[in-house]
Amino acid sequence: MRELGIFLFCAGLVAMVAPLLLPANFRFPLLDWIYIWGPTVAWAIKGGAVLLGLGLWLGFRNRE
């Protein structure tokens, strides 16, 4: 579960930062589905992925 948390955390951060750094006309095909509901919901999904990943990462960090 810790590895899943690390993946979700990193993927969420990349999804949040990439639109700010890349050109405006560049779109991630895998992330286009979250923009169907609008930018607010897209940011909520990205933020939820980051928070869920952080929670899993920290919650399972001491377990083997």
C-alpha positions as CSV (number, residue, x, y, z in Angstrom):
1,M,0.0,0.0,0.0
2,R,2.9,2.3,0.7
3,E,4.0,2.0,-3.0
4,L,0.5,2.8,-4.2
5,G,0.5,5.9,-1.9
6,I,3.8,7.1,-3.3
7,F,2.5,6.6,-6.9
8,L,-0.7,8.5,-6.2
9,F,1.1,11.3,-4.5
10,C,3.6,11.7,-7.3
11,A,1.0,11.3,-10.1
12,G,-1.2,13.9,-8.4
13,L,1.7,16.4,-8.1
14,V,2.7,15.9,-11.7
15,A,-1.0,16.4,-12.8
16,M,-1.1,19.6,-10.8
17,V,2.2,21.1,-11.8
18,A,2.4,20.1,-15.5
19,P,-0.4,22.4,-16.8
20,L,1.4,25.3,-15.2
21,L,4.8,24.5,-16.8
22,L,3.7,23.2,-20.2
23,P,2.3,25.2,-23.1
24,A,-1.4,26.0,-23.0
25,N,-2.4,23.8,-25.9
26,F,-0.7,20.7,-24.5
27,R,-3.1,18.1,-23.0
28,F,-2.5,14.8,-21.3
29,P,-4.8,12.3,-23.0
30,L,-5.1,10.2,-19.8
31,L,-6.3,13.2,-17.8
32,D,-8.8,14.6,-20.3
33,W,-11.7,12.7,-18.6
34,I,-11.4,14.8,-15.5
35,Y,-12.0,18.1,-17.4
36,I,-15.4,16.9,-18.5
37,W,-16.9,18.2,-15.2
38,G,-15.0,21.5,-15.3
39,P,-11.8,22.8,-13.9
40,T,-12.9,22.9,-10.2
41,V,-13.7,19.3,-10.2
42,A,-10.5,18.5,-12.0
43,W,-8.5,20.3,-9.3
44,A,-10.5,18.4,-6.6
45,I,-9.7,15.1,-8.2
46,K,-6.0,16.0,-8.5
47,G,-5.9,17.2,-4.9
48,G,-7.8,14.1,-3.7
49,A,-5.2,11.9,-5.4
50,V,-2.4,13.8,-3.7
51,L,-4.1,13.7,-0.2
52,L,-5.0,10.0,-0.6
53,G,-1.5,9.1,-1.7
54,L,0.0,11.1,1.2
55,G,-2.3,9.4,3.6
56,L,-1.4,5.9,2.3
57,W,2.2,6.7,2.2
58,L,2.4,8.0,5.8
59,G,-0.1,5.4,7.1
60,F,1.9,2.4,5.9
61,R,5.4,3.8,6.1
62,N,6.5,1.7,9.1
63,R,4.8,-1.6,8.1
64,E,6.8,-4.2,6.2
